Amino acid sequence: VAGSLCAGIATDTLLGGRMILVCLPLCLLCSLSFVGWGFLNGQGEMVNIMCMALSGFLIAGPDGILGGAASKNLCDYHGKSSGYA
């Protein structure tokens, strides 16, 4: 939830609605976090929890943007009313 909220705030306030400028860095950082998690896997439970939390945060941001706002924008751009389900 925190990743989605932060990504939405960054998209709306800092980048003027340009969603790709938020999604691209988060996706790249997410890939790096999984690689890092693979290297740090045997370092203990707390390190695994922190790596899992970071990966979840970085996944939730693009998921919230692409799953919600981007699909609504596509419908709006093509003249469909967003009032339907």
N, C-alpha and C positions, 0 to 999 in steps of 0.2 A: 504494500500500500504506500509506503514512504517513497519508493522509487517512482511510482506513478504520479504522486502529488508533486514531487520535486521536478520531474520532467515536465509536467503540465505548467507549473509556475514558471520554469525557465523558458518554455515555449512561448507562453503568453506575455510575460513581462520583459524578459531580457532579449528575446530574439524576434519579437513582433509576429508570432504565429508561424514562423518557418520551422516546421516540424522536423524536416530532414537534418537540420543543423543540430538538433538535440539527439535524434535517433542514431545517427552515424557514429558519433564518438562513444555513446553508451554501448552500442553493439561491439565496437572494437575493444573497449575496455572490458566488456563481459567476456570476450574471447580470451583476453589476457588474464582475466581473473581465474578462468578455468584452467589455463596452463599453469598459473602460479599455484592453484590449489593442488594440482597434480604433483608438483614438486614439494609442496609442504604437507602432504597427506599424512606422513608419519610423525608429525611434530606434536601431536597431542590433541586432546578433545577441544580445548579452547580455540586453538588455531583452526581446526575444522569448522567449528561454529562460526568463527569470524569470516572464514572464506565462504561458507554457505550463505551467510547474511549478505556479504558483499555481492556475490553472484546473483542472489535473489533481487537485491536492490537494482542491479544493472539490467536484469531481465525485465523487471516490472515497468521500468520507464518506457522503453520502446513498445512493450506490449500494450500499455495503456494508451499510448498515442496512436499506434497503428491500428489497434483493435477498436478504438472508440472514435476519436476525433477524425482520423483520416477517412474512415468509411463514411462518416457523416458529410465530410467535405466533398467526397466524390459524388454523393447523391445531390448535394447542393449545386455543384458545378454543372451537373447534367440536367438541372432544372426540376429534379424530383423534390417533392416536399418532404422535409424531415419529420413531418407529423405522423407518418405511418410507422408503426412499431419500430 
